[in-house]
């Protein structure tokens, strides 16, 4: 895909521009152009929160892996993680697996989390209950026994893990 050239034409009001090149360079050029031409977009970008798979992989590559058995939390031995950290990381790993096409769904049942993390099911249920109340995890709408990490949960986990990894 990196050998393919991408061509994009953008019109904002009376201004029309064309960008050609690699997908990455064209995307960067388009976003740069739009942020200059449409100030409200730049403002919206400053307050929007959405974690792309590339950002999640970059941030959590040292803690989670996608294995043939499925997404797993595999931290360095120096990093001390609580049960709550492990559950949240497992849900992030599941989201990464879905976003990279390695899994069909990012929601997990308590039994699946238990199988992946070897944590006590009662501990998992308690931690999930706490995280649901805090808005860090959401119940699946279609399957109430399944849970997924929320954007707020990823934001919370980022600051938590950052502190723990920097100490290790």
ZIWOGI-V496899 format. One record per residue. RES is the residue in one small letter. PHI is phi in radians with two decimals (999 if undefined). OMEGA is omega in degrees with one decimal (999 if undefined). D_CENTER is the distance of its C-alpha to the mean C-alpha in Angstrom with 2 decimals. Layout:
# ZIWOGI-V496899
RES&PHI&OMEGA&D_CENTER, RES&PHI&OMEGA&D_CENTER
This chain:
# ZIWOGI-V496899
x&999&-177.6&23.43, x&-1.18&179.2&23.82, x&-1.40&-176.7&27.57, x&-1.42&176.2&27.31, x&-1.63&179.6&28.19, x&-1.96&176.8&26.50, x&-2.11&-179.4&28.71, x&-2.33&175.8&27.61, x&-2.01&-178.6&30.04, x&-2.20&176.5&29.10, x&-2.16&175.2&31.62, x&-2.23&-176.6&31.39, x&1.10&-179.8&34.76, x&-1.57&-175.8&37.42, x&-1.65&177.8&35.19, x&-2.20&179.4&34.24, x&-2.31&176.6&32.50, x&-2.21&178.1&31.51, x&-2.19&178.1&29.04, x&-2.37&177.7&29.34, x&2.49&179.3&27.80, x&-1.19&-179.3&24.68, x&-1.00&-178.7&21.63, x&-1.11&-177.4&19.87, x&-1.21&178.8&23.01, x&-1.15&179.7&23.72, x&-1.07&179.3&20.29, x&-1.09&179.8&20.69, x&-1.13&179.9&24.28, x&-1.11&179.9&23.59, x&-1.10&178.7&21.05, x&-1.09&179.1&23.56, x&-1.06&-177.8&26.42, x&-1.15&-179.6&24.89, x&-1.16&177.2&23.91, x&-1.43&-177.1&27.56, x&-1.45&-176.4&29.11, x&-2.19&-177.1&27.21, x&-0.97&179.6&26.91, x&-1.11&177.8&25.31, x&-1.13&179.6&22.28, x&-1.11&177.4&22.00, x&-1.12&179.6&22.35, x&-1.11&179.5&19.73, x&-1.10&-179.2&17.28, x&-1.22&-177.3&18.11, x&-1.88&179.6&17.33, x&-1.49&-179.3&14.38, x&-2.32&179.7&10.90, x&-2.67&-176.8&8.07, x&-1.67&176.7&4.82, x&-1.37&-177.4&5.73, x&-1.05&-179.8&5.26, x&-1.12&177.8&8.01, x&-1.19&179.1&6.83, x&-1.12&178.8&4.35, x&-1.10&179.5&7.53, x&-1.05&-176.7&9.78, x&-1.36&-171.0&9.02, x&-1.93&-178.1&8.97, x&-1.02&179.8&11.41, x&-1.43&-176.1&14.23, x&-2.05&-178.3&13.16, x&-2.21&178.2&11.71, x&-2.40&174.3&13.39, x&-1.74&-176.3&13.71, x&-1.84&175.4&17.41, x&-1.03&178.2&20.06, x&-1.46&-179.6&19.97, x&2.12&-179.3&16.30, x&-1.19&-177.9&13.12, x&-2.45&171.5&14.51, x&-1.53&179.3&14.20, x&-2.33&-176.2&16.76, x&-1.39&170.5&17.16, x&-1.06&-178.4&20.02, x&-1.15&-178.7&23.13, x&-1.43&-178.0&23.46, x&-1.53&179.4&20.30, x&-1.65&-178.2&21.30, x&-2.04&175.9&18.73, x&-1.37&176.1&19.81, x&-1.03&180.0&19.43, x&-1.10&177.2&17.07, x&-1.04&-178.3&14.85, x&-1.10&179.1&15.13, x&-1.11&-179.7&14.33, x&-1.10&178.8&11.14, x&-1.13&178.0&10.10, x&-1.11&177.7&11.39, x&-1.20&174.6&9.35, x&-1.17&178.3&6.02, x&-1.04&177.9&8.20, x&-1.12&178.0&9.22, x&-1.16&177.6&6.18, x&-1.07&179.4&6.10, x&-1.05&178.7&9.80, x&-1.15&-176.4&9.96, x&-1.18&177.3&8.28, x&-1.71&177.7&10.64, x&1.41&-179.6&13.45, x&-1.57&177.6&14.18, x&-2.53&-178.8&14.04, x&-1.52&-175.5&15.17, x&-2.46&177.9&13.38, x&-1.74&178.7&10.36, x&-1.45&-178.5&12.90, x&-2.31&172.6&15.05, x&-1.47&177.5&18.57, x&-0.99&-179.3&19.87, x&-1.11&177.7&21.93, x&-1.22&177.3&19.08, x&-1.12&179.5&17.28, x&-1.08&179.9&20.79, x&-1.08&-177.7&21.46, x&-1.35&-173.2&18.37, x&-1.91&-175.9&18.84, x&1.13&176.0&22.62, x&-1.43&177.5&22.36, x&-1.15&-179.5&25.05, x&-0.98&178.3&24.29, x&-1.14&177.6&25.89, x&-1.13&178.7&23.69, x&-1.07&179.9&20.53, x&-1.03&179.4&22.02, x&-1.13&-178.9&22.96, x&-1.15&178.3&19.62, x&-1.10&178.6&17.87, x&-1.03&177.7&20.71, x&-1.08&-177.3&20.22, x&-1.24&175.4&16.49, x&-1.12&179.0&17.39, x&-1.05&-179.5&20.17, x&-1.41&-178.8&18.05, x&1.48&-178.6&15.58, x&-1.52&178.7&12.61, x&-2.34&178.6&12.82, x&-2.17&172.8&14.41, x&-1.29&176.5&17.00, x&-1.18&-179.5&16.79, x&-1.14&-175.7&19.42, x&-1.49&-179.8&21.04, x&-2.22&-174.4&21.01, x&-1.00&178.8&21.49, x&-1.46&-179.3&21.27, x&-1.96&-176.6&17.61, x&-2.34&175.5&14.66, x&-2.43&178.6&10.95, x&-1.31&178.0&8.66, x&-1.69&175.5&8.97, x&-1.06&176.9&7.73, x&-1.10&177.7&10.65, x&-1.15&177.3&9.75, x&-1.15&178.8&6.71, x&-1.05&177.6&9.36, x&-1.07&-178.3&11.96, x&-1.13&178.9&10.50, x&-0.95&-177.3&10.06, x&-1.19&179.8&13.75, x&-1.14&-177.5&14.88, x&-1.18&178.7&13.70, x&-0.96&179.3&14.86, x&-1.13&-176.9&18.24, x&-1.23&-179.2&18.57, x&-1.24&179.7&17.71, x&-1.20&177.3&20.04, x&-1.29&-175.0&22.76, x&-1.29&999&22.70
